[in-house]
């Protein structure tokens, strides 16, 4: 199987300069490989470094040392040391990320938010909007809300818009930060199906799932971040 | 002569399989800033700043007042001569132009064709004693367009694109609101299809709702036209929305730089941490 993500000896410290230079060590010498078509769940208590790991994979956080090699097209590129332009290219084609909370530009409609990444990628606006509509419908967002900016949506609705956005492009790598946190059982099931479909499509998925049921349903492997910390 | 008619860029052929990244040929930087320092007497405005700007890339320069942001912007855009260092610009025809050593006529030509400069105060960037239409038409005439009807219709287009009603075409800019003036200034700069825009606090003096609308507009236009932008702002929210990457300045030095969301969400430098933690939550 193709290795999509290869994390090698990654350490992450936060140095809080304005709070007496406190150093918080989140994890040390963490290594991890994720293959195409596989789902890896990061597991551990709050503060164990799950989100930090996930954000590092997206280059939103910059690890203190180590390398994270990402398969981008035919190449393997270390996202830790890649220049910003390269990272943006990797995010455009290769890595999708569903954050815990929807963070969007004010006054852009739900439909456009979902379609945007696909539109950027293909240049085909109509097709991207159609794909966005299919996803929103599947995730039970009522059609009357599609042209409304999601700032006023309920937590669950915002989260579903966020999920739709992450799945609008068939990324080879998908990172999910508690995608089902504020969803009811029916919508959770739909997210599970979406993840299964992505895996079948060859996507490498790394996720944080607080819900045992969802984790058991989708994860092929569980990485315990706590034990990582102790092992270090 | 700069060709005004080559307006619409061809959309690059899309990759067949969605997730196969297209092999991007190694592009040349549009702008190469090399060790730029500017001294005012023995006081430094900005020190040892180097970076490359690629086509379509948006770089935000953030920092507090007096950190050297505007000095740097003025040095890069050829409005100030740096004490040390050089700025090279790759022209549309492929020639490399050393911005500060180029002959005056070439620099002026670039400034009104391939470059644009959006000032914080629209009155600094507009001609206040001629109509809105004439403000937009000026660059067109500057590159040799003479047909009045064509200039007027192009000005009409651009007024509409920046959401100004076309029956305000013959009004003076001072009869416009602050937000409209700023949009007019943007239209005036973009009419010549520039490749590189410098912006100094473009949303600075505007109230929040007008600012949001202007940001929407800028985002759309910049993406649509594939513009490279250097934007100076002290507003980190503006930087997050517009910029691909950030340079954080303090005391004339660039203390931290990188991908926008990385710099804002995982700031490493002491000063960046202070800056980010000082944002008021609404």
Interface residues (C-beta under 8 A of the other chain):
Chain A: X14 X15 X16 X17 X18 X55 X59 X60 X61 X62 X72 X73 X84 X85 X87 X88 X89 X90 X92 X93 X94 X105 X106 X107 X108 X121 X122 X123 X124 X169 X170 X171 X172
Chain B: X11 X12 X14 X18 X19 X20 X21 X22 X23 X24 X54 X57 X212 X215 X216 X219 X241 X244 X245 X258 X259 X261 X262 X265 X266 X268 X269 X270 X273 X274 X277
